[in-house]
Amino acid sequence: PVILIADIDRGGVFAHLVGTLELLSDSERARVVGFVINRFRGDIALLQPGLDWLEKYTGKPVLGVLPYLHDFHLEAEDALPPSSPLPCRERVRERVEASEEKLRVIVPVLPHISNHTDFDPLRLHPQVEFSYVTMGETIPAADLIILPGSKSVRGDLDSLRRAGWDAAIDKHLRYSGKLIGICGGLQMLGRALHDPLGIEGEPGSSAGLGLLEFDTTLAAEKQLRNVRGTLALEDAPVAGYEIHAGISEGPALQHPALQLEHCPDGAVSDDRQIFATYLHGLFESPQATDALLHWAGLADASTPDYHARREADIDRLADAVEQHLDGNRLRALFGLGERI
């Protein structure tokens, strides 16, 4: 069985549902057992005539209408979020009003950007002015630039150079700005990136940005592990995961950014302007985020608990689904029997 779910907040919800049905084959259409309309704002009575028409026209039931949840955050998968939500800004307004200072953080949108949820805690942070900057867009002034992960590091490094980010980063560092590289972003900061096996494309090598003294070679076996440790900057606890094919070697790694349970990780430059790590989930620890924001120039960082916020919003979504969808009918459609 298939349920079609449409986002009414985008507009044209009935056209989306009817149009999708029309494009399906007869066998595919027969598998559709009903509709759910998501993110509805306002009085459901005003929508009811449309729901009645949809059921009559298609012969398929509307199984529920989920409300628009304000002040809500749910991690995206592959697609970048369309804009920075405001949730935590409202919840800690008192602290923000006491200090209007905000740290400007920018992240380039690489053509093959990965693990962008690394930055959700910063997007939600009330003391951070966070922006994604697309290739070709004017690169704004910032206190902190973060180079994100990438599914194709050498290709994305070429894109960065074509868009002028190498020169912008050099200027940023000359004016005492701070720079973080995470995973693929770490690899870009080194002297060279080698891909002899063609793991991410054509075999070959590319010059890195040359900001840290190490080289990276992509290997056939990917490193994948959950890790814990402490931040070198202020001995703050961190936890997250590694997922990368690169093996980095060089003198810069003698000054690690993190001390993990199994080994040191990453590098901090001698002038302490550059911080590089393979760790994803770096900003999910409030203590680590406070330390990193303080290092980047925010005098009085106070980071909300991102894990608690995420779990609370998942609970809100579950409550809305339970309240506004017919659970017993859904279970019957999927052959699960009534809930006891």
N, C-alpha and C positions, 0 to 999 in steps of 0.2 A: 504493500500500500504506500501511496505517496500523498503528502499534504503540501499544497502550495502555500507559501508564506510571502506576503507582500507588504512593503513598507509604505504606508499611506502618507507618511511625512514627506516623501519625495514627490507626491502628486501622481495622478493618473492611476490609482490603484486598481480600479475596475478594468481599465484598458490593459494593464499589466497581466491581470489574472485571465481575462477572457482571451487576450492575444496569445498568451502562453498555451492555453488549451488548444486554440486553433492551429498552432504550429506543431502540435504533437500528432503522431500517428494514432490510428484508432486504438491499437493495443496499448500504447503509452497513455492515451487519454483515459482508458478504462481503469488504469491503475490509480488515478487520482481520486481520492475518496473525500476530499473536502479542502476548505480554505481556512487560513488564519490571517487576519489583518493585524499588522504590528504598528506600534508607535502612533496610536490615535490620540488626538487632543480634542477635548471639548465634550459636548453632550451627545451620548450614544444615540439618543432619540432622533437627532438630526441625520444620523447615518443610516438609521434603520430602513428607510425606503430603498436606499441603494443596496443594502444587504438582501432585502426581499427580492429585488430585481435580479441580483446576481444568482441567487438560488434558483429562481424560476427560469432564468435564461440558460443556465448551465446544467440544471438538474443535480447539482452537488451542494452539500450543506456548508454553511459558514460555521466553523467549529469554535470560533471565539474571536474577540477583538481585544488585543492587548493594548494597554494605555501607554502613552509616551511617559517615560520615567525621567523626570527632570533631575538634574544634578547626579547623573548616572554615568559610571565608567565601566566598560567591559573591554578586556584586551582584544585587539584585532588579531587576525591571523597573518595573512600575507600582505594585505592592502594597508597602506598608511592611513591613519585616521584623517578625516577631512579637515579637522580643526582641533585646537586644544580645548578640551572641556574645562568647565569652571569649578567642578565639585569641591575640591579641597579649599579653594579660594574663599568659598562661602563659610566653610566650617571653621576656619581659623582667622576670620576677618579681624578679630580683636588684636591678634598678634601682628597682623599686617599693618593695621592702622597705627600701631605703636611705632613701627619702623617702615617707612615707604621705600626703603632701599630694595632694589631688585637686581638680581644678577642676570645679565643678558647671555643666553646660551643659544648657539646655532649649531645645526647638524646638516651637512649637505645630503640631499636626496640622491644617492648614487643610483645609477641605472639598475644595479643588481643588489640593492641594499637588502640586508637580512637582519633578523633579530631586532627590529625597530621597537619592540616592546621594552627593550632595555631603557628607553627614555620616557616611558609612561610616568614613573615617579617624578621626573622633572617637569613634564607637561602639566602635572597636577599640582606642582609645588607652588604655594602662594607667594613665595619670595623669588621666584624664577620667571623671567620673561623668555619663554622658549619659542624657537622658530625652526621649522624645517625650511631649507633653502634649496630650491630646485636648480639643476644645472642650467646655466644661462641667465638665471636671475641675478640681479645686483646683490653682491655679498655685503650684508650690513655689518656695521661695527658690533663687536661683541666682547664680553669679558672672557668667555670660554667657547672654544670651538671643539667639537667632538667628531672625530672620524668614526663612523659606525662599521659594523660588520658588513661583509660582502660575499655574494656567491661567486663572484668573478673578480678577484682583487686586481690582477694586472689590467683587465679591461676597464675597471672603474677608476684605477689610478690614471689611465690615459684620459678618461672623461674629466677627471678633476683638473688635470693639466690644461685640457682644451678650454675649460670653463674659467681658468685663471685662479683656481684655488691655491696652487702652489705659491704664486706670488702673494696672494692675500694672506696665507698662513705665515710666510716670511715676514710680512709687514706687521701682522698681528703679534708675532713674537718679539719683533724689534720694539714694539710699544708695550712690552711687558704683559701681553695677554697670555692666557693659559691654554694648553692644548692636551686633549685626551685622545688616544687611539684605542679602540676596543676590537680585538680579534683581527679581522681584516684591516681595520684601521691601524692597529699596531704594526702589521706587516708593511703597510704603506710608509711608515715612519722610518724604516730602516734604509740601509744602503742599497740593497738589491733584493729582488724576489725572483726565485728560480722555480720553474715548473717543467722539469725534464721529462715527466711522464705525460704531460698534457692533461692534468687532472681537471683544470678549469678552462681549457681551450687548447689552442695550438701550443705545442712544446716550445719553450724558450725562456728568456730572462728579461726582466725589466728593471730599470733603475728605480730605486725608491726615492722618497723625498730627501733622504740623506740627513735626517735630523737626529737619528740615534745610531750608534755604532753597532749594528748587527745585520746579518743577512738571514733570509728565510728561504727554505726549500720545501716545496709541497711534496708530501709523501703519499704513497698509496693507502696506507692505513690511517684512518681518521682518529684523532684523539677525542674521546667522548667520556666525560665523567662529571659527577656532582662533586663539588669541592666546598671546603670551608677554610677560613684563615683569618688573617688580620691585615689591615691596611698599613703600609709602611709610614704614611704621613703622620697619623696620630694613633696608631695601634688600635684602630677601630675594627670591630668584627665585621666580616663579610661572608656571604654564602651565595653560591650560584652554580653555574655549570660551564664547562668547556666543550666546544665542538668545533674542531678545526683540523685541517690537513697539514698545516704548516709546522715546520720545526725551525725555530729561530735560534741562532747562535752568534755570539759576539760579545765584546767587552762591556757594552752598555748593560747587559743583563746581570752584571756583577752588582748593580745597584737596583734591586728588584722593587717593583711597585707593591707587591703583595707577598706575604709569607703564608703559603697554603700548607695544608696538612702533609701533602706528599712532596712538595718542593717549592722553591721560590718561583715567582711568576712576574713576567714583564720587566719594566724598567722605568726609572725616574731619571731625567736628565740632570747633569751636574748643577745647572742653574735652577733646577726645580720648577721649570716652566712647562715641562712635558711629562705626561704620565701615560704609560702604555701597558695594557694588560690583555690577556686572553679571556678574562672572566666576563661572562654574561650574567646579568643580574646585579651588577655593581652598585646600582642606586636603590636597591630594594631594602638595604639596611639603613635605618634612619641615622645611626651613628656614623656609618661610612659616608653617607651623603652629606651630613653636617660637616665632616672633616674635609671632603672634597670641595664643597661650596666655600668653606672658609679659606682653603688653599687658593681657590679661584678668585677670592676677593670679597666674599660676602661676610661682613664682620659678625653678624649675629644670626647665624643659620639655625632654623628650628624646623626640622623635617617631620611631616606627619607620618604616621605608621601606614605604609603603603599596603602591607599584607592585610591589616585589619580592614582597611578601606575596600580592598578587592573582595574579601570574603563577605563584607556587609552588603556590597552591591550585588553579588551573586545571590545572597539570601533575598534581597529585594526582588530580583528577577524571578526567583523561584516562587515567592509569595504571589507575585502578579500572575504568573502562569497558573498557579493553583486556583486563584480567585476568578480568573476571567476565561479559562478554558474548561470545557466539560471533560474532566479527567476520565470518568467512567466510560463516556462515549469513545474517547480516544483509545482507551485500553481495549474496548470491544472491537474497534476497527482493526487493531493490530493483533487481535487474538490473544490478549493477555488476561482477559477476565476482569471482573470488578475488583476494585481495591477494597481490602477489608479494613 
